[in-house]
Amino acid sequence: MSDAVIVMIALAAGTYVLKAFGPLVLSNKRVLPDWLKRFAMLLPTPLLAALVITSTFTSDDQIIFDARIVGVVAAMIALAKRVPFVLVIVIAAAATALWRLITGL
């Protein structure tokens, strides 16, 4: 077995154990504290924002400024106007494609 296969199996097993940990340990008998529930509800938003910013502004360990920024800005504006999410994706993709067409990037 190659090293890559061993790593994949280890990661899959670790993921399974982490996902099974909550229901097995906490089950229905225990209730999470309110502060932990609030924290768990707030956590995905900044994590997703960090992922978007990182993938938008970096490439090969360098900070870059390209057409992806235009797409993210267009998506932010569309979200602020409460446009349906599917249209937000279309608007962001169209803005990015148009910017690339105009600038030739």
BALOVO-292418 format. One record per residue (C-alpha): x, y, z. Coordinates in steps of 0.1 Angstrom, whole numbers, plus 5000, padded with zeros to 4 digits. Layout:
<pts>
XYZ...
</pts>
This chain:
<pts>
500050005000501350344991501750635015498950824998496550535004497550515040497050885045493550875028492450585050493750765082491951085072488750895064488850715097489651035116486651215099484350925108485450925144484951305148481551285132480450995154481851155186479051405191476051165189477850885208479151095237476451365240473551155228470051275236470551265274472851565275472151925265474752155252475252475272473652785256476952965251478252665231475052655210475453025202479152975194478352685171475752885153478153175147481252985137480452885101480053245089483553375096485153045085483353065052484353425049488053345056487853065030486453305003488953575011491953335011490953184978490153514962493353704971496053434971497653214946500853014950501653184984501353524968498753804972497153874939494554114925492653974895489153924881488053704910487854024932485354174908483253854911483353864949482454234950479554174926478353884948478554104979476454374962473854124950473653974985473254315000470254374977468854034988468953874953468253504953471353294958471353124924471253474908474153584930476253304916475253394881475953764887479353694902480353464873479153714847480953994864484153794865483853684829483054034817486054174836488353914820486953994786487554364790490954344805492154044786493353844816
</pts>
